[in-house]
Amino acid sequence: MVTTKQPFRADHVGSFLRPTELKDAREAYRLGTITKEALTAVEDQAIRELIAKQKAVGLKVVTDGEFRRRWWHLDFIAGFEGITVYDFTTNAFGIESEMQATYVSGPLRFSKEHPFLEHFTFTKSVAGEALAKQTIPGPNMILLGSAISSKKYQENPVYETIEALAKDLVTIYQETILAFYEVGCRYLQIDDTSWGALFDERFRQTLQEQGYDPEDLIELFARVTEEMFHVKPSDMTITFHLCKGNFQSHWLYSGSYDTIAKRLLSLPFDGFFLEFDDERSGGFEAMANLQDQRLVLGLVTTKTPELETKEHLKQRIQEASQFVPLDQLCLSPQCGFSSTHEGNKVSEANQWAKMALVVETAEEIWGE
């Protein structure tokens, strides 16, 4: 029997489209024409308005929309000691973009001055009767992206072994969990798309060429995550989100969850947010490995403006219930609407129509 109310029957992944005023302010700050204080004031107001919209559409859980971030993951990772951020230009998905990446450049350490703690404190102060959720990238994003697959790290490794690096990762994420708990966070979401590289055949081949066995990495990723939970307070909900890429409406990984499902779904999260919005997601069969947690079905796409129908969503949920009891299922979009500051190729009207659809469908199915 599920013992927590989170994730909610109608939930969401976290990021929302940045309003024009916020984008303009961020650009002005980058150019040096406004101060950091002026930018923060614009962010604060945009977040107040966003939280009001989330509550108005019927959501019981709110986030800051990741409005203070450029990237869904790098801004948080950059707050750890031992991480270096660097800029580069690439033509990703046919889009010429100024990009950033990170690599482990020194021993990993957590600081209680991490800016996201203050960010959450503000979100919680505005949330009112709604529950404030904090979203952060998971430890394996650093393990894979800032070490294993990082050319800069491989050229100058800081740790003697990947296991030694993983040990410090566990420590800083344990400290992260406790630090968010101390500032009042009771709903923490771990976003960890790195798991996608472990079932996508193209990425598995690349990892093998780099000298790693993807099956060994599945176990390493799982152990890092399990050990992170050793400090979890009993009244804190921690969930997991995995999508297969969400960069300006483009995806990155393909393949079903079959390869990772047994190990991933054995992890002690209170719920799993998984992508099921198109044929790349595969079927629901592997979800039979779920234990007593809730499974949030990412059936509503944030990549395109087309609005799903309630009938379609109910049919898909019925299909999923053949493998996971209906009482353990919830509904959400497959990812956020703006994993990067540019946002996906949808409008604000599309965004809120999709969120209203999630809420209304959930109410009709579960009466909550």
LINHU-V392670 format. One record per residue. RES is the residue in one letter. SS is DSSP state (a for helix, b for strand, c for the rest). OMEGA is omega as a letter, one per 40 degrees, with the letter a starting at -180 (* if undefined). BURIAL is 1 if it has 16 or more other ideal C-beta (glycine too) atoms within 10 Angstrom, else 0. Layout:
# LINHU-V392670
res=RES ss=SS omega=OMEGA burial=BURIAL
res=RES ss=SS omega=OMEGA burial=BURIAL
This chain:
# LINHU-V392670
res=M ss=c omega=i burial=0
res=V ss=c omega=a burial=0
res=T ss=c omega=i burial=0
res=T ss=c omega=i burial=1
res=K ss=c omega=i burial=0
res=Q ss=c omega=e burial=1
res=P ss=c omega=a burial=1
res=F ss=c omega=i burial=1
res=R ss=c omega=i burial=1
res=A ss=b omega=a burial=1
res=D ss=c omega=i burial=1
res=H ss=c omega=a burial=1
res=V ss=c omega=i burial=1
res=G ss=c omega=a burial=1
res=S ss=c omega=i burial=1
res=F ss=c omega=a burial=1
res=L ss=c omega=i burial=1
res=R ss=c omega=i burial=1
res=P ss=c omega=a burial=1
res=T ss=a omega=a burial=0
res=E ss=a omega=i burial=0
res=L ss=a omega=i burial=1
res=K ss=a omega=i burial=1
res=D ss=a omega=a burial=0
res=A ss=a omega=i burial=1
res=R ss=a omega=i burial=1
res=E ss=a omega=i burial=0
res=A ss=a omega=i burial=0
res=Y ss=a omega=i burial=1
res=R ss=a omega=a burial=0
res=L ss=a omega=i burial=0
res=G ss=c omega=a burial=0
res=T ss=c omega=i burial=0
res=I ss=c omega=a burial=1
res=T ss=c omega=i burial=0
res=K ss=a omega=i burial=0
res=E ss=a omega=i burial=0
res=A ss=a omega=i burial=0
res=L ss=a omega=a burial=1
res=T ss=a omega=i burial=1
res=A ss=a omega=i burial=0
res=V ss=a omega=i burial=1
res=E ss=a omega=a burial=1
res=D ss=a omega=a burial=0
res=Q ss=a omega=i burial=0
res=A ss=a omega=i burial=1
res=I ss=a omega=i burial=1
res=R ss=a omega=a burial=0
res=E ss=a omega=i burial=1
res=L ss=a omega=a burial=1
res=I ss=a omega=i burial=1
res=A ss=a omega=i burial=0
res=K ss=a omega=i burial=1
res=Q ss=a omega=i burial=1
res=K ss=a omega=a burial=1
res=A ss=a omega=a burial=0
res=V ss=c omega=i burial=1
res=G ss=c omega=a burial=0
res=L ss=c omega=i burial=1
res=K ss=c omega=a burial=1
res=V ss=b omega=a burial=1
res=V ss=b omega=i burial=1
res=T ss=c omega=i burial=1
res=D ss=c omega=i burial=1
res=G ss=c omega=a burial=1
res=E ss=c omega=a burial=1
res=F ss=c omega=a burial=1
res=R ss=c omega=a burial=1
res=R ss=c omega=i burial=1
res=R ss=c omega=a burial=0
res=W ss=b omega=a burial=1
res=W ss=c omega=a burial=1
res=H ss=c omega=a burial=1
res=L ss=a omega=a burial=1
res=D ss=a omega=i burial=1
res=F ss=a omega=a burial=1
res=I ss=a omega=a burial=1
res=A ss=c omega=i burial=1
res=G ss=c omega=i burial=1
res=F ss=c omega=i burial=1
res=E ss=b omega=i burial=0
res=G ss=b omega=i burial=1
res=I ss=b omega=i burial=1
res=T ss=b omega=i burial=0
res=V ss=b omega=i burial=0
res=Y ss=b omega=a burial=0
res=D ss=b omega=i burial=0
res=F ss=b omega=i burial=0
res=T ss=b omega=i burial=0
res=T ss=b omega=i burial=0
res=N ss=b omega=a burial=0
res=A ss=b omega=i burial=0
res=F ss=c omega=a burial=0
res=G ss=c omega=a burial=0
res=I ss=b omega=i burial=0
res=E ss=b omega=a burial=0
res=S ss=b omega=i burial=0
res=E ss=b omega=a burial=0
res=M ss=b omega=i burial=0
res=Q ss=b omega=i burial=0
res=A ss=b omega=a burial=1
res=T ss=b omega=i burial=1
res=Y ss=b omega=i burial=1
res=V ss=b omega=a burial=1
res=S ss=b omega=a burial=1
res=G ss=b omega=i burial=0
res=P ss=b omega=a burial=0
res=L ss=b omega=i burial=1
res=R ss=b omega=i burial=0
res=F ss=c omega=i burial=1
res=S ss=c omega=i burial=0
res=K ss=c omega=i burial=0
res=E ss=c omega=i burial=0
res=H ss=c omega=a burial=1
res=P ss=a omega=a burial=0
res=F ss=a omega=i burial=1
res=L ss=a omega=i burial=1
res=E ss=a omega=i burial=0
res=H ss=a omega=a burial=1
res=F ss=a omega=i burial=1
res=T ss=a omega=i burial=0
res=F ss=a omega=a burial=1
res=T ss=a omega=a burial=1
res=K ss=a omega=a burial=1
res=S ss=a omega=a burial=0
res=V ss=a omega=a burial=1
res=A ss=a omega=a burial=1
res=G ss=c omega=a burial=0
res=E ss=c omega=i burial=0
res=A ss=c omega=i burial=1
res=L ss=b omega=i burial=1
res=A ss=b omega=i burial=1
res=K ss=c omega=i burial=1
res=Q ss=b omega=i burial=1
res=T ss=b omega=i burial=1
res=I ss=b omega=i burial=1
res=P ss=b omega=a burial=1
res=G ss=c omega=a burial=1
res=P ss=a omega=a burial=1
res=N ss=a omega=i burial=1
res=M ss=a omega=i burial=1
res=I ss=a omega=a burial=1
res=L ss=a omega=a burial=1
res=L ss=a omega=a burial=1
res=G ss=a omega=a burial=1
res=S ss=a omega=a burial=1
res=A ss=a omega=a burial=1
res=I ss=a omega=a burial=1
res=S ss=c omega=a burial=1
res=S ss=c omega=i burial=1
res=K ss=a omega=a burial=0
res=K ss=a omega=i burial=0
res=Y ss=a omega=a burial=1
res=Q ss=a omega=i burial=0
res=E ss=a omega=a burial=0
res=N ss=c omega=a burial=0
res=P ss=c omega=a burial=0
res=V ss=c omega=a burial=1
res=Y ss=c omega=i burial=1
res=E ss=c omega=i burial=0
res=T ss=c omega=i burial=0
res=I ss=a omega=i burial=1
res=E ss=a omega=i burial=0
res=A ss=a omega=i burial=0
res=L ss=a omega=a burial=1
res=A ss=a omega=i burial=1
res=K ss=a omega=i burial=0
res=D ss=a omega=i burial=1
res=L ss=a omega=i burial=1
res=V ss=a omega=a burial=1
res=T ss=a omega=a burial=1
res=I ss=a omega=i burial=1
res=Y ss=a omega=i burial=1
res=Q ss=a omega=i burial=1
res=E ss=a omega=i burial=1
res=T ss=a omega=i burial=1
res=I ss=a omega=a burial=1
res=L ss=a omega=i burial=0
res=A ss=a omega=i burial=1
res=F ss=a omega=i burial=1
res=Y ss=a omega=a burial=1
res=E ss=a omega=i burial=0
res=V ss=c omega=i burial=0
res=G ss=c omega=i burial=0
res=C ss=c omega=i burial=1
res=R ss=c omega=i burial=1
res=Y ss=b omega=a burial=1
res=L ss=b omega=i burial=1
res=Q ss=b omega=i burial=1
res=I ss=b omega=i burial=1
res=D ss=b omega=a burial=1
res=D ss=c omega=a burial=1
res=T ss=a omega=a burial=1
res=S ss=a omega=i burial=1
res=W ss=a omega=i burial=1
res=G ss=a omega=i burial=1
res=A ss=a omega=a burial=1
res=L ss=a omega=i burial=1
res=F ss=c omega=i burial=1
res=D ss=c omega=a burial=1
res=E ss=a omega=a burial=0
res=R ss=a omega=a burial=0
res=F ss=a omega=i burial=1
res=R ss=a omega=i burial=1
res=Q ss=a omega=i burial=0
res=T ss=a omega=i burial=0
res=L ss=a omega=i burial=1
res=Q ss=a omega=i burial=0
res=E ss=a omega=i burial=0
res=Q ss=c omega=i burial=0
res=G ss=c omega=a burial=0
res=Y ss=c omega=i burial=1
res=D ss=c omega=a burial=0
res=P ss=a omega=i burial=1
res=E ss=a omega=i burial=0
res=D ss=a omega=a burial=0
res=L ss=a omega=i burial=1
res=I ss=a omega=a burial=1
res=E ss=a omega=i burial=0
res=L ss=a omega=i burial=1
res=F ss=a omega=a burial=1
res=A ss=a omega=a burial=1
res=R ss=a omega=i burial=0
res=V ss=a omega=a burial=1
res=T ss=a omega=i burial=1
res=E ss=a omega=a burial=0
res=E ss=a omega=i burial=1
res=M ss=a omega=a burial=1
res=F ss=a omega=a burial=0
res=H ss=a omega=a burial=0
res=V ss=a omega=a burial=1
res=K ss=c omega=i burial=1
res=P ss=c omega=a burial=0
res=S ss=c omega=a burial=0
res=D ss=c omega=i burial=0
res=M ss=c omega=i burial=1
res=T ss=b omega=i burial=1
res=I ss=b omega=a burial=1
res=T ss=b omega=a burial=1
res=F ss=b omega=i burial=1
res=H ss=b omega=i burial=1
res=L ss=b omega=i burial=1
res=C ss=c omega=a burial=1
res=K ss=c omega=i burial=1
res=G ss=c omega=a burial=1
res=N ss=c omega=a burial=1
res=F ss=b omega=i burial=1
res=Q ss=c omega=i burial=1
res=S ss=c omega=i burial=1
res=H ss=b omega=i burial=0
res=W ss=c omega=a burial=1
res=L ss=c omega=a burial=1
res=Y ss=c omega=i burial=1
res=S ss=c omega=i burial=1
res=G ss=c omega=a burial=1
res=S ss=c omega=i burial=0
res=Y ss=c omega=a burial=1
res=D ss=a omega=a burial=0
res=T ss=a omega=a burial=1
res=I ss=a omega=a burial=1
res=A ss=a omega=a burial=1
res=K ss=a omega=a burial=0
res=R ss=a omega=a burial=1
res=L ss=a omega=a burial=1
res=L ss=c omega=i burial=1
res=S ss=c omega=a burial=0
res=L ss=c omega=a burial=1
res=P ss=c omega=i burial=0
res=F ss=c omega=i burial=1
res=D ss=c omega=i burial=1
res=G ss=b omega=a burial=1
res=F ss=b omega=i burial=1
res=F ss=b omega=a burial=1
res=L ss=b omega=a burial=1
res=E ss=b omega=i burial=1
res=F ss=c omega=a burial=1
res=D ss=c omega=i burial=1
res=D ss=c omega=a burial=0
res=E ss=a omega=i burial=0
res=R ss=a omega=a burial=0
res=S ss=a omega=a burial=1
res=G ss=c omega=a burial=1
res=G ss=c omega=a burial=0
res=F ss=c omega=a burial=1
res=E ss=a omega=a burial=0
res=A ss=a omega=a burial=1
res=M ss=a omega=i burial=1
res=A ss=a omega=i burial=0
res=N ss=a omega=a burial=1
res=L ss=c omega=i burial=1
res=Q ss=c omega=a burial=0
res=D ss=c omega=a burial=0
res=Q ss=c omega=i burial=1
res=R ss=b omega=i burial=1
res=L ss=b omega=i burial=1
res=V ss=b omega=a burial=1
res=L ss=b omega=i burial=1
res=G ss=b omega=a burial=1
res=L ss=b omega=a burial=1
res=V ss=b omega=a burial=1
res=T ss=c omega=i burial=1
res=T ss=c omega=a burial=1
res=K ss=c omega=a burial=1
res=T ss=c omega=a burial=0
res=P ss=c omega=a burial=1
res=E ss=c omega=a burial=0
res=L ss=c omega=i burial=0
res=E ss=c omega=i burial=1
res=T ss=c omega=i burial=0
res=K ss=a omega=a burial=0
res=E ss=a omega=i burial=0
res=H ss=a omega=a burial=0
res=L ss=a omega=i burial=1
res=K ss=a omega=i burial=0
res=Q ss=a omega=i burial=0
res=R ss=a omega=i burial=1
res=I ss=a omega=i burial=1
res=Q ss=a omega=i burial=0
res=E ss=a omega=a burial=0
res=A ss=a omega=a burial=1
res=S ss=c omega=i burial=1
res=Q ss=c omega=a burial=0
res=F ss=c omega=i burial=1
res=V ss=c omega=i burial=1
res=P ss=c omega=a burial=0
res=L ss=a omega=a burial=0
res=D ss=a omega=a burial=0
res=Q ss=a omega=a burial=1
res=L ss=b omega=i burial=1
res=C ss=b omega=a burial=1
res=L ss=b omega=i burial=1
res=S ss=b omega=i burial=1
res=P ss=b omega=a burial=1
res=Q ss=c omega=i burial=1
res=C ss=c omega=i burial=1
res=G ss=c omega=i burial=1
res=F ss=c omega=a burial=1
res=S ss=c omega=a burial=1
res=S ss=c omega=i burial=1
res=T ss=b omega=a burial=1
res=H ss=c omega=i burial=1
res=E ss=c omega=a burial=1
res=G ss=c omega=i burial=1
res=N ss=c omega=a burial=1
res=K ss=c omega=i burial=0
res=V ss=c omega=i burial=1
res=S ss=c omega=i burial=0
res=E ss=a omega=i burial=0
res=A ss=a omega=i burial=0
res=N ss=a omega=a burial=1
res=Q ss=a omega=a burial=1
res=W ss=a omega=i burial=1
res=A ss=a omega=i burial=1
res=K ss=a omega=i burial=1
res=M ss=a omega=i burial=1
res=A ss=a omega=i burial=1
res=L ss=a omega=i burial=1
res=V ss=a omega=a burial=1
res=V ss=a omega=a burial=1
res=E ss=a omega=i burial=0
res=T ss=a omega=i burial=1
res=A ss=a omega=i burial=1
res=E ss=a omega=a burial=0
res=E ss=a omega=a burial=0
res=I ss=a omega=a burial=1
res=W ss=a omega=a burial=1
res=G ss=c omega=a burial=0
res=E ss=c omega=* burial=0
